[in-house]
Amino acid sequence: MTEPSPPPFEVTTSALSKYDESLLDNFAKDVAAQSTRLDDLAKQLITLNIAIPGLYATVLKFISGDKAVVNDPVLLLITFAAWLLALGFALASLFPQRHQVDPDSLSEVETFFYRSAQHKRILLAAASLLSFFGICFAVFSLFV
C-alpha cells in the first residue's frame, strides 16, 4: 500500500515595489563599483608616492641649503624603501586577478566582486600605511 502524496500547496508572493527594485538595483551597482572606486584610490596613491620623493628632496634642499645632506643614511633608506613598497602595493592592486566564476550562479558572481574588492583593500591599506610611515620618517630625518 502506498501512501498518498501530500497535496500541492501554492505560494503566493507579491511583486517587488518600485522602491524595492531600486534598492536592489543600487545595491548591485554598488557591489560592482567597489573595484572602480578602489582603482581610483590606487591611482591617487601612485601619484602621491611618485611626487613625495621629489618634494622631499626639494624641502631638504631648502632647509639645508648647499649642505643638503641627510645625517643618517639608514633613515633615508627606510624612507625611500617605504615609498617604494607603497608604490609597489598600489600598482599591484591595479592588476586584475583570475577567478573561475560560473556566470549563471549569482552567488559566485557576487563573491567575485567581494573578493576582488577585498584583495584591493588589503593592498591599498598596506600602501597607505607605508606612505604614511615614509612621510613620518622623511620628516624625522629632516630634524635629526
Short mmCIF file of the C-alpha atoms (twelve columns), coordinates in Angstrom:
data_MODEL
# 
_entry.id   MODEL 
# 
loop_
_atom_site.group_PDB 
_atom_site.id 
_atom_site.type_symbol 
_atom_site.label_atom_id 
_atom_site.label_alt_id 
_atom_site.label_comp_id 
_atom_site.label_asym_id 
_atom_site.label_seq_id 
_atom_site.Cartn_x 
_atom_site.Cartn_y 
_atom_site.Cartn_z 
_atom_site.pdbx_PDB_model_num 
ATOM 1   C CA . MET A 1   0.000  0.000  0.000   1 
ATOM 2   C CA . THR A 2   1.355  3.324  -0.972  1 
ATOM 3   C CA . GLU A 3   0.778  6.475  0.919   1 
ATOM 4   C CA . PRO A 4   -0.916 9.251  -0.928  1 
ATOM 5   C CA . SER A 5   1.363  12.112 -1.772  1 
ATOM 6   C CA . PRO A 6   0.719  15.337 0.097   1 
ATOM 7   C CA . PRO A 7   -1.441 17.782 -1.745  1 
ATOM 8   C CA . PRO A 8   0.456  20.506 -3.569  1 
ATOM 9   C CA . PHE A 9   0.373  23.907 -1.993  1 
ATOM 10  C CA . GLU A 10  0.534  27.284 -3.594  1 
ATOM 11  C CA . VAL A 11  2.905  30.013 -2.595  1 
ATOM 12  C CA . THR A 12  1.809  33.483 -3.416  1 
ATOM 13  C CA . THR A 13  4.161  36.403 -3.443  1 
ATOM 14  C CA . SER A 14  3.683  39.973 -4.341  1 
ATOM 15  C CA . ALA A 15  5.746  41.738 -6.945  1 
ATOM 16  C CA . LEU A 16  8.546  43.982 -5.749  1 
ATOM 17  C CA . SER A 17  7.629  47.597 -5.354  1 
ATOM 18  C CA . LYS A 18  9.494  50.237 -7.367  1 
ATOM 19  C CA . TYR A 19  11.289 51.249 -4.168  1 
ATOM 20  C CA . ASP A 20  12.477 47.672 -3.508  1 
ATOM 21  C CA . GLU A 21  13.562 47.252 -7.124  1 
ATOM 22  C CA . SER A 22  15.504 50.500 -6.895  1 
ATOM 23  C CA . LEU A 23  17.219 49.358 -3.681  1 
ATOM 24  C CA . LEU A 24  18.212 46.018 -5.206  1 
ATOM 25  C CA . ASP A 25  19.450 47.690 -8.375  1 
ATOM 26  C CA . ASN A 26  21.534 50.240 -6.456  1 
ATOM 27  C CA . PHE A 27  22.930 47.512 -4.209  1 
ATOM 28  C CA . ALA A 28  24.069 45.502 -7.239  1 
ATOM 29  C CA . LYS A 29  25.629 48.599 -8.828  1 
ATOM 30  C CA . ASP A 30  27.398 49.475 -5.581  1 
ATOM 31  C CA . VAL A 31  28.883 45.984 -5.232  1 
ATOM 32  C CA . ALA A 32  30.107 46.080 -8.829  1 
ATOM 33  C CA . ALA A 33  31.532 49.619 -8.457  1 
ATOM 34  C CA . GLN A 34  33.690 48.857 -5.397  1 
ATOM 35  C CA . SER A 35  36.596 47.824 -7.570  1 
ATOM 36  C CA . THR A 36  36.411 51.008 -9.622  1 
ATOM 37  C CA . ARG A 37  36.486 53.206 -6.525  1 
ATOM 38  C CA . LEU A 38  39.476 51.298 -5.170  1 
ATOM 39  C CA . ASP A 39  41.237 51.647 -8.533  1 
ATOM 40  C CA . ASP A 40  40.769 55.420 -8.284  1 
ATOM 41  C CA . LEU A 41  42.316 55.359 -4.807  1 
ATOM 42  C CA . ALA A 42  45.240 53.308 -6.127  1 
ATOM 43  C CA . LYS A 43  45.871 55.858 -8.879  1 
ATOM 44  C CA . GLN A 44  45.946 58.661 -6.312  1 
ATOM 45  C CA . LEU A 45  48.353 56.709 -4.110  1 
ATOM 46  C CA . ILE A 46  50.619 56.072 -7.102  1 
ATOM 47  C CA . THR A 47  50.659 59.791 -7.901  1 
ATOM 48  C CA . LEU A 48  51.387 60.583 -4.263  1 
ATOM 49  C CA . ASN A 49  54.200 58.038 -3.999  1 
ATOM 50  C CA . ILE A 50  55.823 59.335 -7.165  1 
ATOM 51  C CA . ALA A 51  55.550 63.009 -6.149  1 
ATOM 52  C CA . ILE A 52  56.592 62.762 -2.492  1 
ATOM 53  C CA . PRO A 53  60.265 61.817 -3.031  1 
ATOM 54  C CA . GLY A 54  60.702 64.854 -5.297  1 
ATOM 55  C CA . LEU A 55  59.055 67.108 -2.734  1 
ATOM 56  C CA . TYR A 56  61.224 65.569 -0.030  1 
ATOM 57  C CA . ALA A 57  64.402 66.358 -1.966  1 
ATOM 58  C CA . THR A 58  63.176 69.923 -2.587  1 
ATOM 59  C CA . VAL A 59  62.374 70.511 1.089   1 
ATOM 60  C CA . LEU A 60  65.713 69.027 2.090   1 
ATOM 61  C CA . LYS A 61  67.477 71.409 -0.295  1 
ATOM 62  C CA . PHE A 62  65.556 74.451 1.004   1 
ATOM 63  C CA . ILE A 63  66.105 73.587 4.661   1 
ATOM 64  C CA . SER A 64  69.757 72.634 4.369   1 
ATOM 65  C CA . GLY A 65  70.809 74.948 1.545   1 
ATOM 66  C CA . ASP A 66  74.011 73.934 -0.198  1 
ATOM 67  C CA . LYS A 67  74.751 71.420 2.552   1 
ATOM 68  C CA . ALA A 68  71.728 69.276 1.669   1 
ATOM 69  C CA . VAL A 69  72.948 66.060 3.206   1 
ATOM 70  C CA . VAL A 70  70.990 63.633 5.328   1 
ATOM 71  C CA . ASN A 71  72.892 62.848 8.504   1 
ATOM 72  C CA . ASP A 72  71.528 59.325 8.909   1 
ATOM 73  C CA . PRO A 73  71.546 57.286 5.675   1 
ATOM 74  C CA . VAL A 74  69.586 54.489 7.381   1 
ATOM 75  C CA . LEU A 75  66.608 56.824 7.835   1 
ATOM 76  C CA . LEU A 76  66.862 57.824 4.200   1 
ATOM 77  C CA . LEU A 77  66.948 54.171 3.153   1 
ATOM 78  C CA . ILE A 78  63.914 53.340 5.326   1 
ATOM 79  C CA . THR A 79  62.040 56.354 3.956   1 
ATOM 80  C CA . PHE A 80  62.583 55.512 0.309   1 
ATOM 81  C CA . ALA A 81  62.031 51.784 0.896   1 
ATOM 82  C CA . ALA A 82  58.641 52.562 2.460   1 
ATOM 83  C CA . TRP A 83  57.679 54.729 -0.518  1 
ATOM 84  C CA . LEU A 84  58.900 52.125 -2.994  1 
ATOM 85  C CA . LEU A 85  56.945 49.353 -1.263  1 
ATOM 86  C CA . ALA A 86  53.857 51.577 -1.095  1 
ATOM 87  C CA . LEU A 87  54.175 52.245 -4.810  1 
ATOM 88  C CA . GLY A 88  54.513 48.511 -5.456  1 
ATOM 89  C CA . PHE A 89  51.409 47.650 -3.419  1 
ATOM 90  C CA . ALA A 90  49.380 50.381 -5.131  1 
ATOM 91  C CA . LEU A 91  50.471 49.146 -8.560  1 
ATOM 92  C CA . ALA A 92  49.745 45.525 -7.615  1 
ATOM 93  C CA . SER A 93  46.200 46.470 -6.628  1 
ATOM 94  C CA . LEU A 94  45.543 47.647 -10.191 1 
ATOM 95  C CA . PHE A 95  46.476 44.314 -11.773 1 
ATOM 96  C CA . PRO A 96  43.475 42.030 -12.230 1 
ATOM 97  C CA . GLN A 97  43.308 38.587 -10.672 1 
ATOM 98  C CA . ARG A 98  41.987 35.490 -12.384 1 
ATOM 99  C CA . HIS A 99  38.928 33.888 -10.844 1 
ATOM 100 C CA . GLN A 100 36.876 30.963 -12.077 1 
ATOM 101 C CA . VAL A 101 33.292 32.193 -11.954 1 
ATOM 102 C CA . ASP A 102 30.152 30.494 -13.179 1 
ATOM 103 C CA . PRO A 103 28.219 33.353 -14.808 1 
ATOM 104 C CA . ASP A 104 24.946 31.526 -14.180 1 
ATOM 105 C CA . SER A 105 25.498 31.494 -10.410 1 
ATOM 106 C CA . LEU A 106 24.626 34.840 -8.867  1 
ATOM 107 C CA . SER A 107 26.326 33.960 -5.594  1 
ATOM 108 C CA . GLU A 108 29.609 33.213 -7.410  1 
ATOM 109 C CA . VAL A 109 29.423 36.482 -9.330  1 
ATOM 110 C CA . GLU A 110 28.756 38.398 -6.110  1 
ATOM 111 C CA . THR A 111 31.612 36.564 -4.368  1 
ATOM 112 C CA . PHE A 112 33.905 37.512 -7.252  1 
ATOM 113 C CA . PHE A 113 33.170 41.217 -6.748  1 
ATOM 114 C CA . TYR A 114 33.641 40.963 -2.975  1 
ATOM 115 C CA . ARG A 115 36.924 39.031 -3.233  1 
ATOM 116 C CA . SER A 116 38.294 41.389 -5.845  1 
ATOM 117 C CA . ALA A 117 37.471 44.409 -3.692  1 
ATOM 118 C CA . GLN A 118 38.850 42.732 -0.557  1 
ATOM 119 C CA . HIS A 119 42.156 41.975 -2.309  1 
ATOM 120 C CA . LYS A 120 42.436 45.597 -3.446  1 
ATOM 121 C CA . ARG A 121 41.528 46.905 0.036   1 
ATOM 122 C CA . ILE A 122 44.288 44.878 1.679   1 
ATOM 123 C CA . LEU A 123 46.931 46.047 -0.796  1 
ATOM 124 C CA . LEU A 124 45.783 49.682 -0.633  1 
ATOM 125 C CA . ALA A 125 45.697 49.649 3.171   1 
ATOM 126 C CA . ALA A 126 49.307 48.439 3.178   1 
ATOM 127 C CA . ALA A 127 50.249 51.074 0.581   1 
ATOM 128 C CA . SER A 128 48.578 53.820 2.620   1 
ATOM 129 C CA . LEU A 129 50.328 52.793 5.832   1 
ATOM 130 C CA . LEU A 130 53.699 52.580 4.108   1 
ATOM 131 C CA . SER A 131 53.165 56.013 2.537   1 
ATOM 132 C CA . PHE A 132 52.339 57.449 5.946   1 
ATOM 133 C CA . PHE A 133 55.369 55.832 7.584   1 
ATOM 134 C CA . GLY A 134 57.575 57.051 4.739   1 
ATOM 135 C CA . ILE A 135 56.354 60.610 5.301   1 
ATOM 136 C CA . CYS A 136 56.930 60.276 9.055   1 
ATOM 137 C CA . PHE A 137 60.479 59.007 8.531   1 
ATOM 138 C CA . ALA A 138 61.134 61.773 5.998   1 
ATOM 139 C CA . VAL A 139 60.053 64.483 8.434   1 
ATOM 140 C CA . PHE A 140 62.012 62.831 11.231  1 
ATOM 141 C CA . SER A 141 65.147 62.626 9.076   1 
ATOM 142 C CA . LEU A 142 64.985 66.370 8.366   1 
ATOM 143 C CA . PHE A 143 65.324 67.203 12.043  1 
ATOM 144 C CA . VAL A 144 67.807 64.545 13.162  1 
# 
